[in-house]
Amino acid sequence: MSHRHSTYRSILIGLVGGAAGTLAMGQYWTRVAPVVEGSSEAEDGGGQQQKPKPDQHSIAPLRQVHEPGESSTAALGRLAYEGVAGHAPGRQTRAALSEAVHWGMGAVSGGLYGALAGRGNPVKGAAFGVGLWALVDEGLVPLLGLQDGPAGSPARGHANRLGAHVAYGLGLGLTVLLLDAALPED
């Protein structure tokens, strides 16, 4: 019974660590990603906003389900909403659903990390983040048609998504390490 309770403890700590990792990922997107992307004014003709183009690089075996310019979390939230409500959500609801999917995926992934890794470690967390990037972000998500295929994004886009997942993993691993040390054993 002690082993089972310990596993539950690790999963719960991982869920909290996943939320902290999601916060770290958000900070990456706010503070680091713009530097990696560089100025896009030369690419878009002087800083004017361009309409997103339809995916020309889909690798989805069934069909592309995201809309042009829509993130994978926004697409997943929109699809769930449409499945329940029977109609498309409004702009504000779409944004809230995207955030909910993003934070939910971060927390659930953290719970999985807790179940698999047990004790926290920032290096293991970073490796977990790289694994999520490779398997989910670069593999499963495009195969499900929730984002453009790998050729649909420039190298800097892939680098940014990798960096964001490393930040997630570091935040996750460090938080799990600290919580594991601070909270009493059962």
Secondary structure as UniProt FT lines:
FT   HELIX           2..27
FT   HELIX           28..32
FT   HELIX           33..37
FT   TURN            41..45
FT   TURN            68..69
FT   HELIX           72..85
FT   HELIX           91..117
FT   HELIX           122..132
FT   HELIX           133..140
FT   HELIX           141..143
FT   TURN            144..145
FT   HELIX           150..152
FT   HELIX           155..182
//
